[in-house]
Amino acid sequence: MTTVFIISAPSGSGKSTLVSRLMANVPGLMFSISYTTRKPRGVEIEGHNYHFVSREEFERMIARGEFLEWAEVFGNYYGTHRGILEEAQTQGKDLVLDIDVQGARQLQCRIPGAVTVFILAPSRQILEQRLRARGEDRAEVIERRLHEAAEEISNYEAYDYVLINRDLAESDGRLAAIVQAERVRRTRIEDQIRPILETFDI
């Protein structure tokens, strides 16, 4: 059975780095590449970081019901295509989604068994330092991201796990541990337990 891991965080919290390390270090995972209407940044590659589409195409996809979830963030659409879940199920892999609070809320309703993880920077000051260090955004955009971060953080109680990203190596290990622990949760491996019990006539 495919387990869906939903990972959210304010921009600059280190989510993308942690998800990349998770995908590299934990086998049996598939990453859901989101669709977006925003332009590529820096060295982002089509089909690797995002599927970049026009606003008109995205709206046609909404009308056709192609998304498990979608949201408009900072004036751009982002969404998770339905086909990725079916593909993960076919390949027998667990699915990792890197999505914002709006999208996570939608998916929690549609996939009740999904595991949710919120990644949090240690403080507003550190989050601001990280955003400025990236050198990607103007000062007014950074201020807007910090304002949005405060709103996103207020939703942390809706998540199963909260990971405070103080140290990359420590956070990397904890995120991998969450995935590994959820994989052996009794309710997820009941189909594997039953045949063993039958050998004991239980």
N, C-alpha and C positions, 0 to 999 in steps of 0.2 A: 504494500500500500504506500502510495506517495504521500510524504509529509511536506506541507508547504511552510516555509520559513519566511516571514515578512519582517524585513529589517528597515527601520526608519530612523531618521536623525536630522537635526537642523544642518543646513549647509555649513561645512567647515568642521564638523565633529569627527571626521576621520572615517566615516562610514564606507566610502568607496575603497579606501585602502584596506580596511578590515575585511570587506566582502571579497576583494581580490585575493587576499591571503587565505581566506576560508576556502575559496574555490580551488586554490592551488594545493592546499594541504589536506583537505578532507575528501576522500573518494566518494563516488556515488551521488554527486550533486550536479544539478543543471541550473544554470543562471538564466533568469528571465530577462531578456533584452527588451527594454521598454520602447514604445513608439513616442516620438515627440515632434512638435512643430518648431522647436527652437533651432537656431543655427548651430553647427558643430563648433566646439571651443578647442583651441590649441591643436593637439594631435589626435583628437577624437576621430574614430573611424566608423563609417557606416557599417552596421551589422555586428560591430564589436562593442561599442559603447552604447549606441542607440540605433534605432531605425528612424532616420530623419525623413519626415514627410511634410507636405504642405498642409496648411490649415484646412484647405478645402478637402483634401484627401482624408485627413483625420476626421472631419465632420461627416464625410460619407461613411467612414468605418463605424462611427458612433451610430449612425442611422441604420446600418446593417446589423447592429448588435454584435460587433466583433470583439468587444473588449470585456474582460472580466471586471475591470475597473478603469476609470479615467478621471482626470481632474485638470483644472486649469490653474497653473501656478506661475506667478509673475508674468501673466499675459500669454503664456504658452501652454499648450495641451501636453499631457503625458498620459500614457495608458498601457495596460497589460493585455496582450492579445490572448483570446481564449485558447488558441491552438497550442500554446506553450505548455499548459497543464496537461493536455491530452498527450503531447509528445513525451513529457516526463513520465506519465503513467505507462505509456507504451514501452519506454526504455527501462522501467523499474527504478527510476532515480527520484531523489527528493528535489524539490524545487525551491530555489532561493530568489526572493523578490526584493529589490531595492526600491522602495516606494515611499512617498510622503504620507503624512498623517491622514489626509483626505482619502487617498487610495487604500490605505490600511483599513480604515473604517468600513469602506465598502466591501473589502474582501473578507473581513471578519464576519460580516453578515452572510456572505455567499459561501464561505468555506469555514464553517464553525470550528473545525479541528485544526485550523492553522495555528502555528506557533509564532508569537509576535515578540520582537526584540527592539527596544528603543536604545539608541546610542547617544550618550550625553557627554558634552565637554565638561571639564571640571568647574568652569566658571564662565561668566559672560566675557570677562577680560581675556581669558585664554581663547575663547571662540573668536573674538575680534582679532586677536593676534594671528590666529591661523588663517582667517579670511584675508587679512591684509598681506600676509606672507605669500599667499597664492599669486598675488599680483594680477588677478583676472578681472576684478571689478572696480568700478569707480567708487569714490567715497560715498556717494548717495545710495549706490546699490548695496554697499556693505551695511549702511545704516538700515536700509529696508530689510536686508536679510536678518539682521539682529532683532529687529522688531518682529519679524515673522517667527524667528527662533523662539522668542518668548511665548508666542501663541502655541507653537508646536509642543514646547516643553510642558505646557499646562495639561497636555493630554497623556502624560506618561503613565498615569494609572490605568489606562486602557490596555496596556501591554503586559504580557506575561513576564518578561524579563527587562530589567534596565541595566545597561552596561555603561559604567562611567569610564570614559577613555582617558585615563591619566597617563598610561604607559602603553605603547603600541604592542610590545611583546606580551605583556600581561593580558591586555584586552583581546589579542589574537587567540591566546590559549583559552580564555573564558568563552569566547564565541564558539570555538570548536567544541568545547565541553558541553555547551548547551545543545548543539546539534547531536552529539554522540549520546547524551543522556535521553533526549527525546526519542531517539531511535530505538531504545530498549524499554520505553514506557510500556507497561503491561497491555494497555488497551490498543497499542499499535501492533503488537506482535502476538495477539491472541491466536491468530491462524497458525503461527509456528509453535505455540505452546500446546495446543490441543493434541497434535499427533504424538508428542512426547508423553503426555498424560495417558494416552491410550495404550502405550507400551507398558504402563504400570497398572492397566485395568482400572483407571480412575475415571 
